[in-house]
């Protein structure tokens, strides 16, 4: 099985205008062909963490040379040129303790050498992407008038799982009741998230190549009804959810260009682009402030738009997009992903370079708290549950430390008033077997908290999940060997057990077993009550599954 190639649009955008050779003073020379290959690999594997311009965020700065001055006036210098090819080869091959995975089972030795040389050269600046460019890319495949007026299939749509097949640029829609693959559709490359319409009828995907697709689940077979590009790199979309605006608009966040775009929710017709370039919370200009995560408020006609490099959180009022209003909230760098609290009033987002979690009060439009955590928090959407000692808490794992952090969150519910003294404090840190966590997950009907470690370099950690009893957190967690339970053969590439997702009723937990790009992978399903294996969903077409999004849970923000 060979991975299908990335669309030429994203590759050419990342490569930019090239001469016949690629060289920089003091750096290894590269041919145009080597540069094109390096740009493609960098886009697919590196840009998400290190940035298109390589200035760093979740990952380190990868510019050939950099200089910075701290608040005390101390100047430090570094860069890939200073590290050199041999050292860079080792870092790329074996990863780091800070959360970077090893690539020796993903890239060949020649590709590792190529990338070590590539990142010592000055990065290209990809082209901008205007509203006209969006309009030129827009495809209304099935107009609204030609779509079904009722559901034409017998699938329980609320329990469908939208599953990313990362390296093939596809989305597998899996029937949660029968555990059968319902249909596989072409999407953008490495879909980062799938979001659902307020009705649960439409699935919106966004690929890392900037391609947004809109999939209608009411057809006999799921059908892509519209598509559009946001640029050459993107990560996030969400619909308008406030009463009276349900699905009227879709917003998409760009990594490149750094901007967010507003589209018609029923057709994806582009309506507005807003740049996010500007000053950081430190008062310095940044040319690449990427839109990390976006969520739709349940209590106002607003989106919460998190701008990674600036550390700014924007509350975007979509009630009048011709006279768009933004409330800009200072938090901390670099903003990444996050989720709602127990009440869905507060949005908590990781500021992972600052080792903090920022909490926004969407009712008052102000920052509620900045909570110090261990290194590099990475919550996904986080996990909410009622702690036996501290009441409502929100959980995040960490890429850079071996703990799960539990933060007390406020509520107006009088039965939890006695826990108010703990609000916005870290009330407990659950020990894990190592760093490299990406996702924690629970469900209102569950008594378990599941945690993965796919970014850990050790096989015995990357291929398992740990399950905590949230009614008695003094008990050691149960180790679930997802790779072994899959029944698939051991491969050279680590089979990373990643992204736990509950079924609609909370009775099952689905985990992606993300194997090598030429290996068959699987979705492994567990009974949440007994923690016993229930089903292995695998198929030759099941290549590099990563995120899975249950329609109902995603639509209702249940996590």
Secondary structure, DSSP 8 states (H G I E B T S, - for coil): -------HHHHHHHH-S--SEE--TTS--EEHHHHHHHHHHHHHHTHHHH-TT---SSS----SSEEEE-TT--EEEE-HHHHHHHHHHHHHHH--TTS----TTTS-HHHHHHHHHHTTS---------HHHHHHH-EE-S-GGGS-SS--S---GGGEEEEEEGGGTEEEEEETTT--EEEEEE-STT--EEEE-TTS-EEEEE-TTSEEEEEETTSSS-EEEEEEE-SSEEEEEEE--STT-TTTEEEEEEEESSEEEEEETTT--EEEEEE--EE-TTS-EES---EEEEEE-SSSSEEEEEETTTTEEEEEE-S-GGG-EEEEEE--S-EEEEEE-TTSSEEEEEETTTTEEEEEETTTTEEEEEEE-SSSEEEEEEEEEEETTTEEEEEEEESSSSEEEEEE-----GGGGGGGGGTTSEEEEEE-SSS----EE--TT-SEEEEE-TT-SSHHHHTEEEEEETT-TTS--EEEEHHHHH-----SS--EEEEEEE-TTSSEEEEEEE--TTS--EEEEEETTT--EEEEEE-TT--SEEEEEEHHHHHTT--
